[in-house]
Amino acid sequence: MSETLAIYGGTPAVDVTKVVNWPPVDKTDEKMVLDALYAQVQTYGKHNMAFGEEFAKWNGNQYALFTNSGTAALHMCLVGCGIGAGDHVLVTAYSWSSSATCILHHDAIPIFVDIDPETFLMDPDKIEEAITPRTKAIIVVQLHGLCNDMDKINAIARKHNLKVIEDACQAHGALYKGRKAGTLGDCAAFSFNQNKCLSCGEGGMFVTNDEEIYKGGAKLWSFGETARPDERRDYHAYALGWMYRNNELTAAFGRAQLSKYDFYFNTLRENGEYLLKNLAGTPDLLLPYEPEYATHNWYNFNLRIDFDKMHITDPEEQIAFRDAVAAALRDEGIRASVWQRFILPEMTVFAAKNAYGMGYPWSIPGADEGVDYSLEKFPNALAYSRKHISIVQTLRAPNGLDIAEQVRQGISKVFNNLDKIDPERIRKILEDRMK
Ligand SMILES: Cc1ncc(COP(=O)(O)O)c(C=O)c1O
């Protein structure tokens, strides 16, 4: 293999013609989707019902409702848990925007908690200091497909009478002490968008074992009505509702993908473990950490550049160098990306408190008390946002160990040549390609 980096004209480490794109489709998907297509019922149909039931059975939940996004399912969780205007909800400082904007969707206030530098998840030891008299719930994001320390978090929640909502949007099949994500709190949300380990293009699942939470959350699903996917509608708004339903074609695609999920999960596990084992000792590369209690699903396989060891301390310099490394990895044929470059409190909707305009919902009397989004409170999240690179999709099934080995070679090649990473030169190369 050429040691010249592909971004400088060398041969890429990964033969991308051999990499199968995500999500893989076959006759199972075709048959199921065609069945939905010709059923002449495109909403409120059997595939919506069946996907909910099959997902609930597979994941170990009593109730599941298929939605049009993970964000919709998160909103349903909040309402199911009785969260309302001006309440405080704790959430990690580093995640997808809607892990926290879902709180604003019901006029409640996000309170951010810094992350643990090794797991990249909300630091359970920082939860208690973030609790205010208005705190009603904790959203635990099982980020990148890794579960947080749920025994610890559930004990804190019990002590302070808080509900626990799992944002399991990235955590299909991930385990905590052998139990599946989405069964570890009061209720949970999954996403099935394009990039997720279980994908049907777009979609989500609201799951719980609690009948009251289910009924409360489910009212949002279809205009405040209460009919399930297979029931006759009465067109009566019993509560404030949204339009969070999904359609039959998408449900059918989701069912077909779910039927293959255990293969997807096991393949990605093997590929992730292969990288962990075979990249150990690579210079200036920090590998992800899988705590003993957890089984990662490797939704994102996260690399970090060891800037301490490299003595690169300036944040701007770190970002420029990291972006150049990510570009070099991409040219090696690896789907490498910077998953989120902003931490949540940095995002304008929170920093400017401009959700609905006029400062609402922070302007609700008393709601802003104890709310502090100063960035210095989140040093671990900030540091992580500057040094990480996520490997996505290339490691997904049916791509197996042969592809994982090529990915390993690409990562080794780039990290063994970090002295040749010239951010300015790489920036110019990328710019020239755009011309
Ligand atoms: C952690 C997390 N939460 C929430 C979401 C929202 O899911 P969706 O895009 O289906 O609304 C996503 C994905 O986009 C996510 O990664």
The ligand as a Gaussian input file, in Angstrom:
#p B3LYP/6-31G(d) Opt

LIG

0 1
 C      -28.988000      11.677000      19.605000
 C      -30.091000      12.051000      18.669000
 N      -31.239000      12.516000      19.177000
 C      -32.270000      12.845000      18.383000
 C      -32.183000      12.715000      17.006000
 C      -33.360000      13.109000      16.171000
 O      -33.821000      12.064000      15.364000
 P      -34.664000      12.427000      14.036000
 O      -33.687000      12.954000      13.027000
 O      -35.271000      11.129000      13.626000
 O      -35.677000      13.419000      14.439000
 C      -31.001000      12.245000      16.429000
 C      -30.808000      12.076000      14.975000
 O      -30.990000      12.871000      14.122000
 C      -29.919000      11.915000      17.274000
 O      -28.771000      11.465000      16.762000

